[in-house]
Amino acid sequence: MKIVSLLTRIRPEQAESVATQLAMIPGVSLHGTTPDGTRLVVMIEDGEGYAVSDSILAVSNAPEVLGTTLAYEYTDEDVTPAELAAAFSRSKREEIRA
């Protein structure tokens, strides 16, 4: 299970339109807006057939979203430090080759 929370910056007059667009992205749920309407709290949960990272990019690239900030991230996958180090090493080697 992976869960992330984003704070998205929007124009207050476009809040309804942005909310409609974001609600169509897999795993996205909306959890409120700031009193001035310039920021929207978005939660993304993983699910079958899509990655949280793809949904984060879709939110960030939505036409009326001015910017996003990752506010929270949680995962309960069992990844050992050795597995994480090995994955990092592989990605660095691939980056060097490219």
DAFENRA-V225027 format. One record per residue. RES is the residue in one small letter. SS is DSSP state (H for helix, E for strand, C for the rest). Layout:
res->RES ss->SS
res->RES ss->SS
This chain:
res->m ss->C
res->k ss->E
res->i ss->E
res->v ss->E
res->s ss->E
res->l ss->E
res->l ss->E
res->t ss->E
res->r ss->E
res->i ss->C
res->r ss->C
res->p ss->H
res->e ss->H
res->q ss->H
res->a ss->H
res->e ss->H
res->s ss->H
res->v ss->H
res->a ss->H
res->t ss->H
res->q ss->H
res->l ss->H
res->a ss->H
res->m ss->C
res->i ss->C
res->p ss->C
res->g ss->C
res->v ss->E
res->s ss->E
res->l ss->E
res->h ss->E
res->g ss->E
res->t ss->E
res->t ss->C
res->p ss->C
res->d ss->C
res->g ss->C
res->t ss->C
res->r ss->E
res->l ss->E
res->v ss->E
res->v ss->E
res->m ss->E
res->i ss->E
res->e ss->E
res->d ss->C
res->g ss->E
res->e ss->C
res->g ss->C
res->y ss->E
res->a ss->C
res->v ss->H
res->s ss->H
res->d ss->H
res->s ss->H
res->i ss->H
res->l ss->H
res->a ss->H
res->v ss->H
res->s ss->H
res->n ss->C
res->a ss->C
res->p ss->C
res->e ss->C
res->v ss->C
res->l ss->C
res->g ss->E
res->t ss->E
res->t ss->E
res->l ss->E
res->a ss->E
res->y ss->E
res->e ss->E
res->y ss->E
res->t ss->E
res->d ss->C
res->e ss->C
res->d ss->C
res->v ss->C
res->t ss->C
res->p ss->H
res->a ss->H
res->e ss->H
res->l ss->H
res->a ss->H
res->a ss->H
res->a ss->H
res->f ss->H
res->s ss->H
res->r ss->H
res->s ss->H
res->k ss->H
res->r ss->H
res->e ss->H
res->e ss->H
res->i ss->H
res->r ss->H
res->a ss->C
